[in-house]
Structures are given as structure tokens and as C-alpha cells.
Amino acid sequence: MRSQLARKSENTYHHGDLRDALIKAALREAEQGGAEAISIKALAKQLGVSQPAPYRHFADRDALLTAVTAEAFRQLSAILREAMAKPSKQSKLSRLAQATLDFGLRRNGIYRLMFASRTVSCAAKGSELHEATRETFGLVVEALEAPAVGYLRERQALKIWAAMHGVVMLAEQGMFTGEPAHATREELVEDFVSETKAALALAIKNARRRTKAGA
């Protein structure tokens, strides 16, 4: 009887639907406890399918984590893109940085899955996850609103990317309140934004000067 019920539940998922359902359910689990909270066995039980069913879509837990992390990056990219598109007196970089801070603190379990596990570092070049991370980083570069001069934009994008990661991880541990500087986290993030834009503008100016001098 139990096997019949399992087959019935499993048959309610059309081809591809179970894969999507597993990713969505895994994201919900990661919200609470990061990558460690994701269990294929528990997800199968939660969705009412047989234990082997998830393995028709994911070879193992690592494959599921990779797909879940890729979806998390796509969700972050959508949030950043929306923040950058909104009319505002703030720069695109400011809006992106504040949206990143909000995402990291509000969805910290997902953020840790994305940035505090080895899933991304193990992703093959050209894979779904690799492309999803490139898309997110590309938005950071775009938010700088500066011309392409060598790899100066990418260098500054990496710097503020690292700074934002540090803010989120320290804040999540209660170690980045801004209290010693009598400033909010948001105000300190604005400092990073201003310093990044100023440093990039100066680097571009110096690069162009050297180019003219060598002409």
C-alpha cells in the first residue's frame, strides 16, 4: 500500500517538475541552515516521492547543491538587476551594494551556501553554476558605470565584491555593527562605494595619461 502511495505521489510530477521541486525545497532548507541542511533523503520524504526518484535528476548530493547554488545566484542577479534599474539619486553601485547587504543578511543561509561552501570553487568552467556566478559578477562590473580600460573595472569590482562579502559575514556573526565608528552598516557600505568609484576614476585617468605619454 505504501509503495502504491509513493508511486502515486511521484507520478504527480511531470518530467522536469520534480527537478524544479527539489531545487525549490532545497533552497527552503538552505534558508534555515545553509548547505548542511540539504539532504536528498529528507527532500524525497518531504515531497512524497520514493528515495531513488531524486537520483533520476541529480547524480548525488553535490550535483543537487550545484543546481541549487546556481539558482541562488540567478535569484541574486535578478534582485541586483532590479535594484540597479530603479530610478534613484544613488549610483548603480550604491544600489547594488545595499541590495547585496540586504540579501546577505536577510537570506544568510542561502548566502552561506553561495559564498561559504566549496560548491562554486568546484564548478566546471562553462557549467550552469559557473555561468550564473559570472552573470552576478558582470552586474558588479556594470554597476561601476565606467569605460573599459584594460581590466581596471574588473579589479575594482573584485575589491568591492570582497569587501561586501566581508561585511555580510562579519555582520552575520555580530562583529560588524558599525558602532565603533558611530556609523550604520549601510553608511560604511556607502564608504566602500565612494572609495571604489574614486579609486577607479583615478586609475582610469592615470592609465589614459600613460597612454598619451607613450604615444
FIKOLZA-1660 file (N, C-alpha, C; in steps of 0.1 Angstrom, whole numbers, plus 5000, padded with zeros to 4 digits):
% residues 215
   i   px   py   pz ch aa at
   1 5008 4988 5000  A  M  N
   1 5000 5000 5000  A  M CA
   1 5009 5013 5000  A  M  C
   2 5019 5012 5009  A  R  N
   2 5028 5024 5010  A  R CA
   2 5035 5026 4996  A  R  C
   3 5039 5016 4990  A  S  N
   3 5047 5017 4977  A  S CA
   3 5037 5023 4966  A  S  C
   4 5024 5019 4967  A  Q  N
   4 5014 5024 4957  A  Q CA
   4 5013 5039 4960  A  Q  C
   5 5012 5044 4972  A  L  N
   5 5011 5058 4975  A  L CA
   5 5023 5066 4971  A  L  C
   6 5035 5060 4973  A  A  N
   6 5047 5066 4968  A  A CA
   6 5047 5068 4953  A  A  C
   7 5043 5057 4946  A  R  N
   7 5042 5058 4931  A  R CA
   7 5032 5069 4927  A  R  C
   8 5021 5069 4934  A  K  N
   8 5011 5079 4931  A  K CA
   8 5016 5093 4932  A  K  C
   9 5023 5096 4944  A  S  N
   9 5028 5109 4946  A  S CA
   9 5039 5113 4936  A  S  C
  10 5047 5103 4933  A  E  N
  10 5058 5105 4923  A  E CA
  10 5052 5108 4909  A  E  C
  11 5041 5102 4906  A  N  N
  11 5036 5104 4893  A  N CA
  11 5029 5117 4891  A  N  C
  12 5027 5124 4902  A  T  N
  12 5021 5138 4901  A  T CA
  12 5031 5148 4895  A  T  C
  13 5044 5144 4895  A  Y  N
  13 5054 5153 4889  A  Y CA
  13 5056 5149 4875  A  Y  C
  14 5055 5159 4866  A  H  N
  14 5058 5157 4852  A  H CA
  14 5073 5157 4850  A  H  C
  15 5078 5153 4839  A  H  N
  15 5092 5153 4836  A  H CA
  15 5098 5167 4838  A  H  C
  16 5108 5169 4847  A  G  N
  16 5114 5182 4849  A  G CA
  16 5108 5188 4861  A  G  C
  17 5095 5186 4864  A  D  N
  17 5089 5192 4876  A  D CA
  17 5095 5188 4889  A  D  C
  18 5099 5175 4890  A  L  N
  18 5105 5170 4902  A  L CA
  18 5118 5177 4905  A  L  C
  19 5126 5179 4894  A  R  N
  19 5139 5186 4895  A  R CA
  19 5137 5200 4901  A  R  C
  20 5127 5207 4895  A  D  N
  20 5124 5221 4900  A  D CA
  20 5119 5220 4914  A  D  C
  21 5111 5211 4917  A  A  N
  21 5106 5210 4931  A  A CA
  21 5117 5207 4941  A  A  C
  22 5126 5198 4937  A  L  N
  22 5137 5195 4946  A  L CA
  22 5146 5208 4948  A  L  C
  23 5148 5215 4938  A  I  N
  23 5157 5227 4939  A  I CA
  23 5150 5238 4948  A  I  C
  24 5137 5239 4947  A  K  N
  24 5129 5249 4955  A  K CA
  24 5129 5245 4969  A  K  C
  25 5127 5232 4972  A  A  N
  25 5126 5226 4985  A  A CA
  25 5140 5227 4992  A  A  C
  26 5151 5225 4984  A  A  N
  26 5164 5226 4989  A  A CA
  26 5168 5240 4993  A  A  C
  27 5163 5250 4985  A  L  N
  27 5165 5264 4988  A  L CA
  27 5158 5268 5001  A  L  C
  28 5147 5262 5004  A  R  N
  28 5140 5265 5016  A  R CA
  28 5147 5259 5028  A  R  C
  29 5153 5248 5026  A  E  N
  29 5161 5242 5037  A  E CA
  29 5174 5250 5039  A  E  C
  30 5180 5254 5028  A  A  N
  30 5192 5262 5029  A  A CA
  30 5190 5275 5036  A  A  C
  31 5178 5281 5035  A  E  N
  31 5174 5294 5041  A  E CA
  31 5176 5292 5056  A  E  C
  32 5174 5280 5062  A  Q  N
  32 5174 5278 5076  A  Q CA
  32 5188 5274 5081  A  Q  C
  33 5195 5266 5073  A  G  N
  33 5208 5261 5078  A  G CA
  33 5219 5260 5068  A  G  C
  34 5218 5267 5057  A  G  N
  34 5229 5266 5047  A  G CA
  34 5230 5253 5040  A  G  C
  35 5242 5250 5034  A  A  N
  35 5243 5237 5027  A  A CA
  35 5242 5225 5035  A  A  C
  36 5245 5226 5048  A  E  N
  36 5245 5215 5057  A  E CA
  36 5231 5210 5059  A  E  C
  37 5221 5218 5057  A  A  N
  37 5207 5214 5059  A  A CA
  37 5201 5206 5048  A  A  C
  38 5208 5205 5037  A  I  N
  38 5202 5199 5025  A  I CA
  38 5205 5184 5025  A  I  C
  39 5194 5176 5025  A  S  N
  39 5195 5161 5025  A  S CA
  39 5186 5156 5014  A  S  C
  40 5191 5148 5005  A  I  N
  40 5183 5143 4994  A  I CA
  40 5172 5134 5000  A  I  C
  41 5176 5126 5010  A  K  N
  41 5166 5116 5016  A  K CA
  41 5155 5124 5022  A  K  C
  42 5158 5135 5030  A  A  N
  42 5148 5143 5036  A  A CA
  42 5139 5150 5026  A  A  C
  43 5145 5155 5015  A  L  N
  43 5137 5162 5005  A  L CA
  43 5128 5152 4998  A  L  C
  44 5132 5140 4995  A  A  N
  44 5123 5130 4989  A  A CA
  44 5111 5127 4998  A  A  C
  45 5114 5126 5011  A  K  N
  45 5103 5123 5020  A  K CA
  45 5093 5135 5021  A  K  C
  46 5099 5147 5021  A  Q  N
  46 5091 5160 5022  A  Q CA
  46 5082 5161 5009  A  Q  C
  47 5087 5157 4998  A  L  N
  47 5080 5158 4985  A  L CA
  47 5071 5146 4982  A  L  C
  48 5072 5136 4991  A  G  N
  48 5063 5125 4989  A  G CA
  48 5067 5116 4977  A  G  C
  49 5080 5115 4974  A  V  N
  49 5084 5106 4963  A  V CA
  49 5094 5095 4969  A  V  C
  50 5096 5085 4961  A  S  N
  50 5105 5074 4966  A  S CA
  50 5119 5079 4967  A  S  C
  51 5127 5072 4975  A  Q  N
  51 5141 5076 4977  A  Q CA
  51 5149 5077 4964  A  Q  C
  52 5147 5067 4955  A  P  N
  52 5155 5068 4942  A  P CA
  52 5151 5079 4933  A  P  C
  53 5139 5084 4934  A  A  N
  53 5134 5094 4925  A  A CA
  53 5143 5106 4922  A  A  C
  54 5148 5113 4933  A  P  N
  54 5157 5124 4930  A  P CA
  54 5169 5121 4922  A  P  C
  55 5174 5109 4923  A  Y  N
  55 5186 5105 4916  A  Y CA
  55 5184 5104 4901  A  Y  C
  56 5172 5104 4896  A  R  N
  56 5170 5105 4882  A  R CA
  56 5173 5119 4876  A  R  C
  57 5174 5128 4885  A  H  N
  57 5177 5142 4881  A  H CA
  57 5191 5147 4886  A  H  C
  58 5195 5141 4897  A  F  N
  58 5208 5145 4903  A  F CA
  58 5216 5133 4907  A  F  C
  59 5228 5132 4901  A  A  N
  59 5237 5120 4904  A  A CA
  59 5239 5118 4919  A  A  C
  60 5241 5129 4926  A  D  N
  60 5244 5128 4940  A  D CA
  60 5241 5141 4947  A  D  C
  61 5244 5142 4960  A  R  N
  61 5241 5155 4967  A  R CA
  61 5248 5166 4962  A  R  C
  62 5261 5164 4958  A  D  N
  62 5269 5175 4952  A  D CA
  62 5262 5181 4940  A  D  C
  63 5257 5172 4931  A  A  N
  63 5250 5177 4919  A  A CA
  63 5238 5186 4922  A  A  C
  64 5231 5182 4933  A  L  N
  64 5219 5189 4937  A  L CA
  64 5224 5203 4943  A  L  C
  65 5234 5203 4951  A  L  N
  65 5239 5215 4957  A  L CA
  65 5244 5225 4946  A  L  C
  66 5250 5219 4935  A  T  N
  66 5254 5228 4924  A  T CA
  66 5242 5234 4917  A  T  C
  67 5232 5227 4915  A  A  N
  67 5220 5233 4908  A  A CA
  67 5213 5243 4917  A  A  C
  68 5212 5240 4930  A  V  N
  68 5206 5249 4940  A  V CA
  68 5214 5262 4941  A  V  C
  69 5227 5261 4941  A  T  N
  69 5236 5273 4942  A  T CA
  69 5235 5281 4929  A  T  C
  70 5234 5275 4918  A  A  N
  70 5232 5282 4905  A  A CA
  70 5219 5290 4906  A  A  C
  71 5208 5284 4911  A  E  N
  71 5195 5291 4912  A  E CA
  71 5196 5302 4921  A  E  C
  72 5204 5301 4932  A  A  N
  72 5205 5311 4942  A  A CA
  72 5212 5323 4936  A  A  C
  73 5223 5321 4928  A  F  N
  73 5230 5332 4921  A  F CA
  73 5220 5339 4911  A  F  C
  74 5212 5331 4904  A  R  N
  74 5203 5337 4895  A  R CA
  74 5193 5346 4902  A  R  C
  75 5188 5342 4914  A  Q  N
  75 5179 5350 4922  A  Q CA
  75 5186 5362 4926  A  Q  C
  76 5199 5361 4931  A  L  N
  76 5206 5373 4935  A  L CA
  76 5208 5383 4923  A  L  C
  77 5211 5377 4912  A  S  N
  77 5213 5386 4900  A  S CA
  77 5200 5393 4896  A  S  C
  78 5189 5387 4897  A  A  N
  78 5176 5393 4894  A  A CA
  78 5173 5404 4904  A  A  C
  79 5177 5402 4917  A  I  N
  79 5175 5413 4927  A  I CA
  79 5184 5425 4924  A  I  C
  80 5196 5422 4921  A  L  N
  80 5206 5432 4918  A  L CA
  80 5202 5440 4906  A  L  C
  81 5198 5433 4896  A  R  N
  81 5194 5439 4883  A  R CA
  81 5182 5449 4885  A  R  C
  82 5172 5444 4894  A  E  N
  82 5161 5452 4897  A  E CA
  82 5165 5465 4905  A  E  C
  83 5174 5463 4914  A  A  N
  83 5178 5475 4922  A  A CA
  83 5186 5485 4914  A  A  C
  84 5194 5480 4904  A  M  N
  84 5201 5489 4895  A  M CA
  84 5192 5496 4886  A  M  C
  85 5181 5490 4882  A  A  N
  85 5171 5496 4872  A  A CA
  85 5162 5507 4878  A  A  C
  86 5160 5507 4891  A  K  N
  86 5151 5516 4897  A  K CA
  86 5156 5530 4896  A  K  C
  87 5148 5540 4893  A  P  N
  87 5152 5554 4893  A  P CA
  87 5156 5558 4907  A  P  C
  88 5168 5564 4908  A  S  N
  88 5173 5568 4921  A  S CA
  88 5184 5578 4920  A  S  C
  89 5186 5586 4930  A  K  N
  89 5197 5596 4931  A  K CA
  89 5210 5588 4934  A  K  C
  90 5209 5577 4940  A  Q  N
  90 5221 5569 4943  A  Q CA
  90 5227 5563 4930  A  Q  C
  91 5240 5560 4931  A  S  N
  91 5246 5554 4919  A  S CA
  91 5242 5539 4918  A  S  C
  92 5244 5534 4907  A  K  N
  92 5241 5520 4905  A  K CA
  92 5249 5511 4914  A  K  C
  93 5261 5515 4917  A  L  N
  93 5270 5507 4925  A  L CA
  93 5265 5507 4940  A  L  C
  94 5260 5519 4944  A  S  N
  94 5254 5520 4957  A  S CA
  94 5242 5511 4959  A  S  C
  95 5233 5512 4949  A  R  N
  95 5221 5503 4949  A  R CA
  95 5224 5489 4949  A  R  C
  96 5234 5485 4941  A  L  N
  96 5238 5471 4941  A  L CA
  96 5244 5467 4954  A  L  C
  97 5253 5475 4960  A  A  N
  97 5259 5471 4973  A  A CA
  97 5249 5470 4984  A  A  C
  98 5240 5479 4985  A  Q  N
  98 5230 5479 4995  A  Q CA
  98 5220 5467 4993  A  Q  C
  99 5217 5463 4981  A  A  N
  99 5209 5452 4978  A  A CA
  99 5216 5439 4982  A  A  C
 100 5229 5439 4980  A  T  N
 100 5238 5427 4983  A  T CA
 100 5238 5425 4998  A  T  C
 101 5240 5436 5006  A  L  N
 101 5240 5436 5020  A  L CA
 101 5226 5431 5025  A  L  C
 102 5215 5436 5020  A  D  N
 102 5202 5431 5024  A  D CA
 102 5200 5417 5021  A  D  C
 103 5204 5412 5010  A  F  N
 103 5203 5398 5006  A  F CA
 103 5211 5389 5015  A  F  C
 104 5223 5393 5018  A  G  N
 104 5232 5385 5026  A  G CA
 104 5227 5384 5041  A  G  C
 105 5221 5394 5046  A  L  N
 105 5217 5394 5060  A  L CA
 105 5203 5388 5061  A  L  C
 106 5195 5390 5051  A  R  N
 106 5181 5385 5052  A  R CA
 106 5180 5371 5048  A  R  C
 107 5189 5366 5039  A  R  N
 107 5189 5352 5034  A  R CA
 107 5202 5346 5037  A  R  C
 108 5206 5347 5049  A  N  N
 108 5220 5343 5052  A  N CA
 108 5223 5328 5050  A  N  C
 109 5214 5319 5052  A  G  N
 109 5216 5305 5049  A  G CA
 109 5219 5303 5034  A  G  C
 110 5211 5310 5026  A  I  N
 110 5214 5309 5011  A  I CA
 110 5227 5315 5008  A  I  C
 111 5230 5327 5014  A  Y  N
 111 5243 5334 5012  A  Y CA
 111 5255 5325 5015  A  Y  C
 112 5254 5318 5026  A  R  N
 112 5265 5309 5030  A  R CA
 112 5266 5297 5021  A  R  C
 113 5255 5292 5015  A  L  N
 113 5256 5282 5005  A  L CA
 113 5263 5287 4993  A  L  C
 114 5261 5299 4989  A  M  N
 114 5267 5305 4977  A  M CA
 114 5282 5309 4979  A  M  C
 115 5285 5314 4991  A  F  N
 115 5299 5320 4993  A  F CA
 115 5307 5313 5004  A  F  C
 116 5301 5305 5012  A  A  N
 116 5309 5299 5023  A  A CA
 116 5310 5284 5022  A  A  C
 117 5308 5278 5010  A  S  N
 117 5309 5264 5007  A  S CA
 117 5319 5262 4995  A  S  C
 118 5323 5250 4993  A  R  N
 118 5332 5248 4982  A  R CA
 118 5325 5245 4968  A  R  C
 119 5312 5246 4968  A  T  N
 119 5304 5243 4957  A  T CA
 119 5308 5251 4944  A  T  C
 120 5310 5264 4946  A  V  N
 120 5314 5273 4935  A  V CA
 120 5328 5270 4930  A  V  C
 121 5337 5268 4939  A  S  N
 121 5351 5266 4935  A  S CA
 121 5353 5252 4928  A  S  C
 122 5343 5243 4930  A  C  N
 122 5344 5230 4923  A  C CA
 122 5336 5230 4910  A  C  C
 123 5330 5241 4907  A  A  N
 123 5322 5242 4894  A  A CA
 123 5330 5242 4882  A  A  C
 124 5327 5234 4872  A  A  N
 124 5335 5233 4860  A  A CA
 124 5332 5246 4852  A  A  C
 125 5343 5250 4845  A  K  N
 125 5342 5262 4836  A  K CA
 125 5331 5259 4825  A  K  C
 126 5322 5269 4823  A  G  N
 126 5312 5267 4814  A  G CA
 126 5299 5260 4819  A  G  C
 127 5300 5256 4831  A  S  N
 127 5288 5249 4837  A  S CA
 127 5277 5259 4841  A  S  C
 128 5266 5254 4844  A  E  N
 128 5254 5262 4848  A  E CA
 128 5258 5271 4859  A  E  C
 129 5265 5266 4869  A  L  N
 129 5268 5274 4881  A  L CA
 129 5279 5284 4878  A  L  C
 130 5289 5280 4870  A  H  N
 130 5299 5289 4866  A  H CA
 130 5294 5301 4858  A  H  C
 131 5284 5299 4849  A  E  N
 131 5278 5310 4842  A  E CA
 131 5270 5318 4851  A  E  C
 132 5263 5312 4861  A  A  N
 132 5254 5320 4870  A  A CA
 132 5263 5330 4878  A  A  C
 133 5275 5325 4883  A  T  N
 133 5283 5334 4890  A  T CA
 133 5289 5345 4882  A  T  C
 134 5292 5342 4869  A  R  N
 134 5298 5352 4860  A  R CA
 134 5287 5363 4857  A  R  C
 135 5275 5359 4857  A  E  N
 135 5264 5368 4854  A  E CA
 135 5263 5378 4866  A  E  C
 136 5264 5373 4878  A  T  N
 136 5264 5382 4890  A  T CA
 136 5275 5391 4891  A  T  C
 137 5287 5386 4888  A  F  N
 137 5299 5394 4888  A  F CA
 137 5299 5405 4877  A  F  C
 138 5293 5401 4866  A  G  N
 138 5291 5410 4855  A  G CA
 138 5283 5422 4859  A  G  C
 139 5273 5420 4867  A  L  N
 139 5265 5431 4872  A  L CA
 139 5273 5441 4881  A  L  C
 140 5282 5435 4888  A  V  N
 140 5291 5444 4897  A  V CA
 140 5299 5453 4888  A  V  C
 141 5305 5447 4877  A  V  N
 141 5313 5455 4867  A  V CA
 141 5304 5465 4861  A  V  C
 142 5292 5462 4857  A  E  N
 142 5283 5471 4850  A  E CA
 142 5279 5483 4860  A  E  C
 143 5277 5479 4873  A  A  N
 143 5273 5489 4882  A  A CA
 143 5284 5500 4884  A  A  C
 144 5296 5498 4881  A  L  N
 144 5307 5507 4882  A  L CA
 144 5305 5519 4873  A  L  C
 145 5297 5517 4862  A  E  N
 145 5294 5528 4852  A  E CA
 145 5307 5535 4848  A  E  C
 146 5316 5527 4843  A  A  N
 146 5329 5533 4839  A  A CA
 146 5333 5526 4826  A  A  C
 147 5341 5533 4818  A  P  N
 147 5345 5527 4805  A  P CA
 147 5355 5516 4807  A  P  C
 148 5356 5507 4798  A  A  N
 148 5366 5496 4799  A  A CA
 148 5380 5500 4795  A  A  C
 149 5389 5501 4805  A  V  N
 149 5403 5504 4802  A  V CA
 149 5411 5493 4808  A  V  C
 150 5416 5485 4800  A  G  N
 150 5423 5473 4805  A  G CA
 150 5413 5464 4813  A  G  C
 151 5418 5460 4825  A  Y  N
 151 5410 5453 4834  A  Y CA
 151 5408 5461 4847  A  Y  C
 152 5408 5474 4846  A  L  N
 152 5406 5482 4858  A  L CA
 152 5393 5481 4864  A  L  C
 153 5382 5480 4856  A  R  N
 153 5369 5478 4862  A  R CA
 153 5368 5465 4869  A  R  C
 154 5373 5454 4863  A  E  N
 154 5372 5441 4869  A  E CA
 154 5380 5440 4883  A  E  C
 155 5391 5448 4883  A  R  N
 155 5399 5448 4895  A  R CA
 155 5392 5455 4907  A  R  C
 156 5385 5466 4904  A  Q  N
 156 5378 5473 4914  A  Q CA
 156 5365 5465 4918  A  Q  C
 157 5359 5458 4908  A  A  N
 157 5347 5450 4910  A  A CA
 157 5351 5439 4920  A  A  C
 158 5362 5433 4918  A  L  N
 158 5367 5422 4928  A  L CA
 158 5369 5428 4942  A  L  C
 159 5375 5440 4942  A  K  N
 159 5377 5446 4955  A  K CA
 159 5364 5448 4963  A  K  C
 160 5354 5454 4957  A  I  N
 160 5342 5457 4964  A  I CA
 160 5334 5444 4966  A  I  C
 161 5335 5435 4957  A  W  N
 161 5329 5422 4959  A  W CA
 161 5334 5415 4972  A  W  C
 162 5348 5416 4974  A  A  N
 162 5354 5410 4986  A  A CA
 162 5350 5418 4998  A  A  C
 163 5350 5431 4997  A  A  N
 163 5346 5440 5008  A  A CA
 163 5332 5437 5013  A  A  C
 164 5322 5435 5003  A  M  N
 164 5308 5433 5007  A  M CA
 164 5307 5419 5013  A  M  C
 165 5315 5409 5008  A  H  N
 165 5314 5396 5014  A  H CA
 165 5319 5397 5029  A  H  C
 166 5329 5404 5031  A  G  N
 166 5334 5406 5045  A  G CA
 166 5324 5412 5054  A  G  C
 167 5317 5423 5049  A  V  N
 167 5307 5429 5057  A  V CA
 167 5296 5420 5061  A  V  C
 168 5291 5412 5051  A  V  N
 168 5280 5403 5053  A  V CA
 168 5284 5392 5063  A  V  C
 169 5295 5386 5061  A  M  N
 169 5299 5375 5070  A  M CA
 169 5302 5380 5084  A  M  C
 170 5308 5392 5086  A  L  N
 170 5311 5397 5099  A  L CA
 170 5298 5402 5106  A  L  C
 171 5289 5408 5098  A  A  N
 171 5277 5412 5104  A  A CA
 171 5268 5401 5108  A  A  C
 172 5268 5390 5101  A  E  N
 172 5261 5378 5105  A  E CA
 172 5266 5372 5118  A  E  C
 173 5278 5374 5121  A  Q  N
 173 5284 5370 5134  A  Q CA
 173 5283 5380 5145  A  Q  C
 174 5277 5391 5141  A  G  N
 174 5275 5402 5151  A  G CA
 174 5288 5410 5154  A  G  C
 175 5298 5409 5144  A  M  N
 175 5311 5415 5146  A  M CA
 175 5313 5427 5137  A  M  C
 176 5302 5432 5130  A  F  N
 176 5303 5443 5121  A  F CA
 176 5290 5452 5123  A  F  C
 177 5290 5459 5134  A  T  N
 177 5278 5467 5137  A  T CA
 177 5280 5481 5133  A  T  C
 178 5292 5486 5131  A  G  N
 178 5294 5500 5128  A  G CA
 178 5295 5509 5140  A  G  C
 179 5292 5503 5152  A  E  N
 179 5291 5510 5164  A  E CA
 179 5305 5517 5168  A  E  C
 180 5316 5510 5167  A  P  N
 180 5329 5517 5170  A  P CA
 180 5331 5530 5162  A  P  C
 181 5326 5530 5150  A  A  N
 181 5328 5542 5141  A  A CA
 181 5316 5551 5141  A  A  C
 182 5306 5548 5150  A  H  N
 182 5294 5556 5151  A  H CA
 182 5287 5558 5138  A  H  C
 183 5286 5547 5131  A  A  N
 183 5280 5547 5118  A  A CA
 183 5273 5533 5116  A  A  C
 184 5262 5534 5107  A  T  N
 184 5255 5522 5105  A  T CA
 184 5263 5513 5094  A  T  C
 185 5259 5501 5093  A  R  N
 185 5265 5492 5083  A  R CA
 185 5263 5498 5069  A  R  C
 186 5251 5503 5067  A  E  N
 186 5247 5509 5054  A  E CA
 186 5256 5521 5051  A  E  C
 187 5259 5529 5061  A  E  N
 187 5268 5540 5059  A  E CA
 187 5282 5536 5055  A  E  C
 188 5287 5526 5062  A  L  N
 188 5300 5521 5060  A  L CA
 188 5301 5515 5046  A  L  C
 189 5290 5508 5041  A  V  N
 189 5290 5503 5028  A  V CA
 189 5291 5514 5018  A  V  C
 190 5284 5525 5021  A  E  N
 190 5285 5537 5012  A  E CA
 190 5299 5542 5011  A  E  C
 191 5307 5541 5022  A  D  N
 191 5321 5545 5022  A  D CA
 191 5328 5536 5012  A  D  C
 192 5326 5523 5012  A  F  N
 192 5332 5514 5002  A  F CA
 192 5329 5518 4988  A  F  C
 193 5316 5521 4986  A  V  N
 193 5312 5525 4972  A  V CA
 193 5319 5537 4968  A  V  C
 194 5320 5548 4976  A  S  N
 194 5326 5560 4972  A  S CA
 194 5341 5558 4970  A  S  C
 195 5348 5550 4978  A  E  N
 195 5362 5548 4977  A  E CA
 195 5365 5540 4964  A  E  C
 196 5356 5530 4961  A  T  N
 196 5358 5522 4949  A  T CA
 196 5357 5531 4936  A  T  C
 197 5346 5539 4936  A  K  N
 197 5344 5547 4924  A  K CA
 197 5355 5558 4923  A  K  C
 198 5360 5563 4934  A  A  N
 198 5371 5573 4933  A  A CA
 198 5384 5566 4928  A  A  C
 199 5387 5554 4934  A  A  N
 199 5399 5547 4930  A  A CA
 199 5399 5543 4915  A  A  C
 200 5387 5539 4910  A  L  N
 200 5386 5535 4896  A  L CA
 200 5388 5547 4887  A  L  C
 201 5382 5558 4891  A  A  N
 201 5383 5571 4883  A  A CA
 201 5397 5575 4882  A  A  C
 202 5405 5574 4893  A  L  N
 202 5419 5578 4893  A  L CA
 202 5427 5569 4885  A  L  C
 203 5424 5556 4886  A  A  N
 203 5432 5545 4879  A  A CA
 203 5430 5547 4864  A  A  C
 204 5418 5550 4859  A  I  N
 204 5415 5553 4845  A  I CA
 204 5422 5565 4840  A  I  C
 205 5422 5576 4848  A  K  N
 205 5428 5588 4845  A  K CA
 205 5443 5586 4843  A  K  C
 206 5449 5579 4852  A  N  N
 206 5464 5576 4852  A  N CA
 206 5467 5567 4840  A  N  C
 207 5459 5558 4837  A  A  N
 207 5461 5549 4825  A  A CA
 207 5461 5556 4812  A  A  C
 208 5451 5565 4811  A  R  N
 208 5450 5573 4799  A  R CA
 208 5462 5583 4798  A  R  C
 209 5466 5588 4809  A  R  N
 209 5478 5597 4809  A  R CA
 209 5490 5590 4804  A  R  C
 210 5492 5578 4809  A  R  N
 210 5503 5570 4804  A  R CA
 210 5503 5566 4790  A  R  C
 211 5490 5564 4785  A  T  N
 211 5488 5561 4771  A  T CA
 211 5492 5573 4762  A  T  C
 212 5488 5584 4766  A  K  N
 212 5491 5597 4759  A  K CA
 212 5506 5599 4759  A  K  C
 213 5512 5597 4770  A  A  N
 213 5526 5600 4772  A  A CA
 213 5535 5590 4763  A  A  C
 214 5529 5578 4761  A  G  N
 214 5537 5568 4753  A  G CA
 214 5534 5569 4738  A  G  C
 215 5524 5578 4734  A  A  N
 215 5520 5579 4720  A  A CA
 215 5531 5586 4712  A  A  C
% end
